[in-house]
Amino acid sequence: MPKMKTNRSAAKRFTKTGTGKLKRNKANKSHILTKKTTKRKRNLRQSAMTDLTNEKNMKKIMPYI
């Protein structure tokens, strides 16, 4: 049986933590920043954990990460 391939786009967006959870960066921080408040932009800087409903599928497309 051949090796499984890692989905490279997902591998660049998610990192695995020490406990096995998936860490991701928040969206909406790249452009149209003038209408967003300073507080909102500041909160978008922090990373977040992937939702448990998506975590099973994400680990399936990234078997070696």
N, C-alpha and C positions, 0 to 999 in steps of 0.2 A: 504494500500500500504506500503511495507517495506521501511526502510530507504535506502538511497543511500550509497554506499561504496566509500570511498576516495581511490584513487590510491596512495598507500603508497610510491612508488618510486618517483612519481611526487611531493608528499608532502614534501619529504626530499630535493628535488632539488630547489623548488620554494618557495618564501615567498611573501605575499601580502603586498603592501605598504599602506600608509594611504589613498592615492587617489584611491586605487583599482587596480593599475597596478601590474604585476608580476615581481619580481626581480629574477635574476638568476646569477650564477657564470659562468665565461667563461671557455671554454674547452681548451685542449692542455697545461695544466700546470702540469701534473702528472709525465711524464717521457720523456726521450730523450731531456733533457734540455740543453745539451752541445752545440748543433748546433744552438740554438735559441739565439738571441742577448739579452743583458741585458735590452734594451729598450722594446723589445717585451715581455719578461717575466714580467717586471714591469707593463706593460699595461694589462696583463692578470690577475693581482691581483684584479683590480677593477671589481665590479659587473656591470651587464648590465640589461636593461629591456627586457622583452620578446617581440618579434615582434608582431604587432597587428594582423597579419594573423593567428598566432597560439594561441593568447590569448583566443579566444572564446572556442576552444577545451580544453585548459588547465583548464579553469574555470569549464567546464563541468565535467571533471574527478576529480576535487577537489571542490565539492560543499560546504564544510564547512570551507574552509580555506580562 
